[in-house]
Amino acid sequence: MSFIVTCMLAMGLKLSFREIVAPLGNPSRVILALVANFFLAPALAWGITQLIPLHPSYTTSLLLLGAAAGAPFLPKLTEIAQGDLGYSVALTVLLTLGSIVFLPLALPFLIPGLKADPGDLALPLIFFMMLPLLLGLGIKRFFPSFSQVLYQISNRVSQGSLILLTALLIGLNFQAIAATVGSGAIAASMLFVSLSIGGGFLLGGKDLRQKSVLALGTGQRNIAATLAIANSNFSDPKVVTMLLVASLFGLVPLMIAGLWMRGERGRRLGGS
């Protein structure tokens, strides 16, 4: 959780409240973001489970990922793509709140018998995401000099936490992840993320900086929410293993897409 806390704190220290809220002033942009994440992504996940034969637990995990939006990693991906950072934070907040409402309503239909309590979802997301963001905004507003120093510290801690988190996920779950090779889990995860990126890109409008945010935001799902639901509803460890597989291998198309968008923006600026 240290990555999530320090990442959201750093975004609050770097941006102003106006920079975060402004992108949400466009109703069509908000609607398209909601459509991409709460209609298109779940539909893609369901379609892939029909196309690729998966273990039932892996199918459950992919459907969970399809429904859960609002990943705190989005601002980092946006920095790689040189996208609209303010929009990435606004979108993260919007989709996190949307997931708290959407998941309890949609999951019982996607996965019969599954329950998702709004309170269980809301508390950790608010505590680990919203509060650090608001704290950062407050420090920047009232202590601007100190906020610059604290931003450098929190940003470095966030980057280090991400590297450590990735290493721990791989190291502690290596055998379980390796066991998914040949099961279709990796292929299904990467296909889902790739198609979600493409769908978000198409719905992202004309501005490449904002298209990149919606593309990456649609491709990167809310692993924190899915793990919370999986741990409280399933005893089969394959469900959690698939979520980890999707998170790790999904980074491949996300990083490729982010670097391509960064290069595309550079080419457009160079040609203007």
C-alpha positions as CSV (number, residue, x, y, z in Angstrom):
1,M,0.0,0.0,0.0
2,S,3.0,2.3,0.4
3,F,3.1,2.7,-3.4
4,I,-0.5,3.8,-3.6
5,V,-0.2,6.2,-0.7
6,T,3.0,7.9,-1.8
7,C,1.8,8.0,-5.5
8,M,-1.4,9.8,-4.6
9,L,0.4,12.1,-2.2
10,A,2.9,13.0,-4.9
11,M,0.1,13.8,-7.3
12,G,-1.6,16.1,-4.8
13,L,1.8,17.9,-4.1
14,K,2.4,18.4,-7.8
15,L,-1.0,19.4,-9.1
16,S,-3.6,22.0,-8.1
17,F,-7.2,21.3,-7.3
18,R,-8.2,23.2,-10.5
19,E,-5.9,21.1,-12.6
20,I,-7.5,17.9,-11.3
21,V,-11.1,19.0,-11.5
22,A,-11.0,20.9,-14.8
23,P,-10.9,17.8,-17.1
24,L,-14.2,16.6,-15.5
25,G,-15.9,19.8,-16.6
26,N,-16.5,18.3,-20.0
27,P,-19.6,16.0,-19.7
28,S,-18.9,14.1,-23.0
29,R,-15.4,13.2,-21.7
30,V,-16.8,11.9,-18.4
31,I,-19.5,9.9,-20.2
32,L,-17.0,8.3,-22.6
33,A,-14.7,7.5,-19.7
34,L,-17.5,5.7,-17.9
35,V,-18.6,3.9,-21.1
36,A,-15.0,2.7,-21.7
37,N,-14.5,1.4,-18.2
38,F,-17.9,0.2,-17.1
39,F,-19.3,-1.1,-20.3
40,L,-16.6,-1.7,-22.9
41,A,-14.0,-3.3,-20.5
42,P,-16.5,-5.7,-18.8
43,A,-17.8,-6.7,-22.2
44,L,-14.3,-7.4,-23.5
45,A,-13.5,-9.5,-20.4
46,W,-16.7,-11.5,-20.9
47,G,-16.0,-11.9,-24.6
48,I,-12.5,-13.2,-24.0
49,T,-13.7,-15.8,-21.5
50,Q,-16.1,-17.1,-24.2
51,L,-13.3,-17.1,-26.8
52,I,-10.5,-18.6,-24.8
53,P,-11.2,-21.7,-22.6
54,L,-10.0,-21.0,-19.1
55,H,-10.1,-22.6,-15.7
56,P,-13.3,-21.4,-14.0
57,S,-11.2,-19.5,-11.4
58,Y,-9.3,-17.7,-14.1
59,T,-12.5,-16.8,-15.8
60,T,-13.8,-15.4,-12.5
61,S,-10.6,-13.3,-12.1
62,L,-10.8,-11.9,-15.6
63,L,-14.5,-10.9,-15.1
64,L,-13.5,-9.2,-11.8
65,L,-10.8,-7.2,-13.6
66,G,-13.2,-6.2,-16.3
67,A,-15.5,-4.6,-13.8
68,A,-13.0,-2.9,-11.6
69,A,-11.6,0.4,-12.7
70,G,-9.6,3.2,-11.1
71,A,-6.0,2.0,-10.8
72,P,-3.7,4.2,-8.7
73,F,-0.8,3.3,-11.1
74,L,-2.4,5.4,-13.9
75,P,-0.6,8.7,-13.0
76,K,2.8,6.9,-13.3
77,L,1.8,5.4,-16.7
78,T,0.6,8.9,-17.8
79,E,4.0,10.3,-16.9
80,I,5.6,7.7,-19.2
81,A,3.3,8.6,-22.0
82,Q,3.6,12.3,-21.4
83,G,-0.1,12.6,-21.1
84,D,-2.4,15.0,-19.2
85,L,-1.4,14.3,-15.6
86,G,-4.3,16.3,-14.2
87,Y,-6.7,14.3,-16.2
88,S,-5.1,11.0,-15.0
89,V,-5.6,11.9,-11.4
90,A,-9.2,13.1,-12.1
91,L,-9.9,9.9,-14.0
92,T,-8.5,7.8,-11.2
93,V,-10.7,9.4,-8.7
94,L,-13.8,9.3,-11.0
95,L,-13.3,5.6,-11.8
96,T,-12.5,4.6,-8.2
97,L,-15.8,6.2,-7.0
98,G,-17.5,4.6,-10.0
99,S,-16.2,1.2,-9.1
100,I,-17.5,1.5,-5.5
101,V,-21.0,2.0,-7.0
102,F,-20.7,-0.3,-10.0
103,L,-19.1,-3.5,-8.5
104,P,-21.8,-4.4,-6.0
105,L,-24.4,-3.9,-8.7
106,A,-22.7,-5.7,-11.6
107,L,-20.7,-8.5,-10.1
108,P,-23.7,-10.6,-9.0
109,F,-24.8,-10.7,-12.7
110,L,-21.3,-11.4,-14.1
111,I,-20.4,-13.9,-11.4
112,P,-23.6,-15.5,-9.8
113,G,-23.4,-15.8,-6.1
114,L,-20.6,-13.2,-5.6
115,K,-21.1,-10.3,-3.2
116,A,-19.3,-7.0,-3.1
117,D,-20.0,-4.8,-0.1
118,P,-19.8,-1.1,-1.0
119,G,-18.4,-0.3,2.5
120,D,-15.7,-2.9,2.3
121,L,-14.6,-1.4,-1.1
122,A,-14.9,2.2,-0.1
123,L,-13.0,2.3,3.1
124,P,-9.5,1.1,1.9
125,L,-9.8,3.1,-1.4
126,I,-10.7,6.3,0.4
127,F,-8.1,5.8,3.1
128,F,-5.2,4.9,0.8
129,M,-6.1,7.0,-2.2
130,M,-8.4,9.9,-1.5
131,L,-6.9,11.0,1.8
132,P,-3.2,11.2,0.6
133,L,-4.4,13.1,-2.5
134,L,-6.3,15.6,-0.3
135,L,-3.4,15.9,2.1
136,G,-1.0,16.7,-0.8
137,L,-3.3,19.3,-2.2
138,G,-3.6,20.9,1.2
139,I,0.2,21.0,1.8
140,K,0.8,22.5,-1.6
141,R,-1.9,25.1,-1.0
142,F,-0.7,26.3,2.4
143,F,3.0,25.3,2.5
144,P,4.2,25.6,-1.1
145,S,7.9,25.6,-0.3
146,F,7.7,22.5,1.8
147,S,5.5,20.8,-0.8
148,Q,8.3,20.9,-3.4
149,V,10.7,19.1,-1.0
150,L,8.0,16.6,0.1
151,Y,7.1,15.9,-3.6
152,Q,10.6,14.8,-4.4
153,I,10.7,12.5,-1.4
154,S,7.3,11.0,-2.0
155,N,7.9,10.5,-5.7
156,R,11.2,8.7,-5.0
157,V,9.6,6.5,-2.3
158,S,6.7,5.8,-4.7
159,Q,9.1,4.6,-7.5
160,G,11.1,2.5,-5.0
161,S,7.9,1.0,-3.6
162,L,6.8,0.0,-7.1
163,I,10.0,-1.8,-7.9
164,L,10.0,-3.6,-4.5
165,L,6.3,-4.5,-4.9
166,T,6.9,-6.0,-8.3
167,A,9.9,-8.0,-7.1
168,L,7.9,-9.3,-4.1
169,L,4.9,-10.2,-6.2
170,I,7.1,-12.2,-8.6
171,G,9.3,-13.7,-5.9
172,L,6.6,-14.8,-3.5
173,N,4.3,-16.1,-6.2
174,F,6.7,-17.4,-8.8
175,Q,5.7,-21.0,-8.7
176,A,1.9,-20.2,-8.8
177,I,2.5,-17.8,-11.7
178,A,4.7,-20.3,-13.5
179,A,1.9,-22.9,-13.1
180,T,-0.4,-20.8,-15.3
181,V,1.9,-21.2,-18.4
182,G,0.0,-23.1,-21.1
183,S,-3.4,-22.5,-19.4
184,G,-4.3,-19.5,-21.5
185,A,-4.3,-17.2,-18.5
186,I,-1.3,-15.1,-19.7
187,A,-2.7,-14.8,-23.2
188,A,-6.2,-13.9,-22.0
189,S,-4.8,-11.2,-19.7
190,M,-2.6,-9.6,-22.3
191,L,-5.4,-9.7,-24.9
192,F,-7.8,-8.1,-22.5
193,V,-5.5,-5.3,-21.5
194,S,-4.5,-4.7,-25.1
195,L,-8.1,-4.5,-26.4
196,S,-9.1,-2.3,-23.4
197,I,-6.2,0.1,-24.3
198,G,-7.4,0.2,-27.9
199,G,-11.0,0.9,-26.9
200,G,-10.0,3.6,-24.5
201,F,-7.8,5.2,-27.2
202,L,-10.6,5.3,-29.7
203,L,-13.0,6.9,-27.2
204,G,-10.5,9.4,-26.0
205,G,-11.2,12.3,-28.3
206,K,-8.8,14.2,-30.5
207,D,-6.2,15.4,-28.0
208,L,-3.4,12.8,-27.8
209,R,-2.5,13.8,-24.2
210,Q,-6.1,12.9,-23.1
211,K,-6.5,10.0,-25.5
212,S,-3.4,8.4,-23.9
213,V,-4.9,8.8,-20.4
214,L,-8.2,7.2,-21.2
215,A,-6.4,4.4,-23.1
216,L,-4.1,3.6,-20.3
217,G,-6.8,4.1,-17.7
218,T,-9.1,1.6,-19.4
219,G,-6.3,-0.9,-19.8
220,Q,-5.0,-0.7,-16.2
221,R,-7.6,-2.2,-13.8
222,N,-8.1,-1.7,-10.1
223,I,-6.2,-4.7,-8.6
224,A,-6.7,-3.4,-5.1
225,A,-10.5,-3.7,-5.4
226,T,-10.4,-7.1,-7.1
227,L,-8.0,-8.6,-4.4
228,A,-10.3,-7.3,-1.7
229,I,-13.3,-9.0,-3.3
230,A,-11.4,-12.2,-4.1
231,N,-10.1,-12.6,-0.6
232,S,-13.5,-12.3,0.9
233,N,-15.4,-14.5,-1.6
234,F,-13.1,-17.3,-2.8
235,S,-11.0,-20.0,-1.2
236,D,-9.4,-21.1,-4.4
237,P,-5.9,-19.5,-4.7
238,K,-6.1,-19.7,-8.5
239,V,-8.4,-16.6,-8.4
240,V,-5.7,-14.4,-6.7
241,T,-3.0,-16.0,-8.9
242,M,-4.8,-15.0,-12.0
243,L,-5.2,-11.4,-10.7
244,L,-1.5,-11.2,-10.1
245,V,-0.8,-12.7,-13.6
246,A,-3.0,-10.1,-15.2
247,S,-1.4,-7.3,-13.3
248,L,2.1,-8.3,-14.0
249,F,1.8,-9.4,-17.7
250,G,-0.7,-6.6,-18.4
251,L,2.1,-4.2,-17.7
252,V,3.7,-5.3,-21.0
253,P,1.1,-3.8,-23.4
254,L,0.6,-0.9,-21.1
255,M,4.3,0.0,-21.1
256,I,4.5,-0.5,-24.9
257,A,1.4,1.7,-25.4
258,G,2.7,4.4,-23.1
259,L,6.1,4.5,-24.9
260,W,4.4,4.6,-28.3
261,M,2.1,7.5,-27.2
262,R,5.1,9.3,-25.9
263,G,6.9,8.9,-29.2
264,E,3.9,9.8,-31.2
265,R,3.5,13.0,-29.2
266,G,7.1,13.8,-29.8
267,R,6.7,13.3,-33.6
268,R,3.6,15.5,-33.7
269,L,5.4,18.3,-31.8
270,G,8.4,17.9,-34.0
271,G,6.3,18.1,-37.2
272,S,4.4,21.2,-36.0
